[in-house]
Amino acid sequence: MDTEIGPVEIMVLGFPGNRFKGEIVPALAELVQNETIRIIDLAFVKKDADGSITTVELDDMDDDEAGGLGDHGDVGDLLNEDDLLQAAEALEPNNSAAVLVWENTWAARFAQAVRNADGIVLENERIPHDVVEAAIDFAAANSEG
């Protein structure tokens, strides 16, 4: 493959009580429009109070259901039914989740340079927001002395 591709990530976002809020879609669409990310696949899973599971892929939604997000990115079939059922099984009843796979297009040139240099990723980890926030607060408190 000669095409530069950035790192690809998958995220499962949980929504207790099956409550999706409208802030997520415009923020995600902005990342796509700014070419920060490229959506590769996006699906929703829902576990009802009785434990029954429903899955819906973005490309199966109409424009109103997709909140206009279907017009952004390159939605594909990377996620399969088993992936979605696995995500749903991890949910408590009366909860739902969005399963999102995206390419970090902002990092494509760097990733290609690493591959060209025969570099390999030995470790890559996302630091949770609350851990970063606590570290910043701790550093600020200790520098005031």
PyMOL commands that set and color helices and strands:
alter all, ss='L'
color gray80, all
select helices_A, chain A and resi 24-33+58-60+63-66+69-71+81-89+105-116+129-143
alter helices_A, ss='H'
color red, helices_A
select strands_A, chain A and resi 8-16+38-47+53-57+95-103
alter strands_A, ss='S'
color yellow, strands_A
deselect
rebuild
show_as cartoon
